[in-house]
Amino acid sequence: MSLWRIKIAMADDGRSQELLAQALAGKRVHSRLESPRGTETAVDMIIELTDVNGLGTLLGDLHAISRQVLVSSAEQASSLASATAAV
C-alpha cells in the first residue's frame, strides 16, 4: 500500500462536494483538511491506495472536478494528521 498527498482546488458548491465524495468513496482517507478561499475551497488530504492503478483512476475523477490537482508521494500521514487534530 502507498500513501499519497493530494491537494485539489475546487468550487465551493454542493455539486463539487458531491463529486469529491464519490471520488473518495471506498478509499482510505487518513486525513482531510479543507480551507475556504472565497468562492473556492482547497482540500488537502492523505490517501492510502493499494495499487498504482487506483491512483490513476482517482486522479482522473479529481480532474473532472478541477484542473488544479496536485499529487505527491507521502511516506507518513503524520504532518497533515497533526494539523487536522490541532484544528
C-alpha positions in Angstrom: 0.0 0.0 0.0 1.1 3.5 -0.7 0.3 6.9 0.8 -0.4 9.9 -1.5 -0.9 13.6 -0.6 -3.4 15.2 -2.8 -4.5 18.8 -2.9 -7.4 20.0 -5.1 -8.7 23.5 -5.6 -12.4 23.3 -6.4 -15.6 25.4 -6.5 -17.2 25.8 -3.1 -20.6 24.3 -4.0 -22.7 21.2 -3.3 -22.1 19.6 -6.7 -18.3 19.7 -6.3 -18.5 18.3 -2.8 -20.8 15.5 -4.1 -18.3 14.6 -6.9 -15.4 14.6 -4.4 -17.3 12.3 -2.0 -18.0 9.9 -5.0 -14.3 10.0 -6.0 -13.2 9.2 -2.4 -15.9 6.5 -1.8 -14.2 3.3 -0.7 -10.8 5.0 -0.4 -8.9 5.1 2.9 -8.5 8.8 3.7 -6.1 9.2 6.6 -6.7 13.0 6.9 -8.5 15.7 5.2 -8.2 19.5 5.7 -10.4 22.0 3.9 -9.5 25.7 3.5 -12.2 28.0 2.2 -10.9 30.6 -0.3 -13.7 32.9 -1.4 -15.7 31.0 -4.0 -13.2 28.1 -3.9 -12.1 25.5 -1.4 -8.7 23.9 -1.2 -8.9 20.3 0.0 -5.6 18.7 1.2 -5.7 15.0 2.1 -3.6 11.9 2.6 -5.0 8.8 0.9 -3.9 5.2 1.2 -4.2 3.2 -2.0 -3.5 -0.5 -2.6 -2.2 -0.1 -6.2 -0.9 2.5 -8.6 -3.8 1.9 -11.0 -6.1 3.2 -8.3 -4.1 6.4 -8.3 -4.7 7.0 -12.0 -8.4 6.4 -11.7 -8.6 8.7 -8.7 -6.7 11.5 -10.4 -9.0 11.2 -13.4 -12.0 11.6 -11.2 -10.5 14.6 -9.4 -9.5 16.3 -12.7 -13.2 16.0 -13.7 -13.9 18.3 -10.6 -10.9 20.7 -11.1 -7.9 21.4 -13.3 -5.9 22.1 -10.2 -4.9 18.8 -8.7 -1.5 18.3 -7.1 -0.2 14.9 -6.0 2.9 13.7 -4.3 4.0 10.6 -2.5 3.6 10.8 1.3 5.8 8.5 3.4 3.9 9.5 6.5 0.5 11.0 7.2 1.6 12.5 10.4 2.2 16.1 9.4 -1.3 16.7 7.9 -2.9 14.5 10.6 -1.3 16.7 13.3 -2.6 19.8 11.6 -6.1 18.4 11.4 -6.0 17.3 15.0 -5.0 20.8 16.1 -8.0 22.5 14.3 
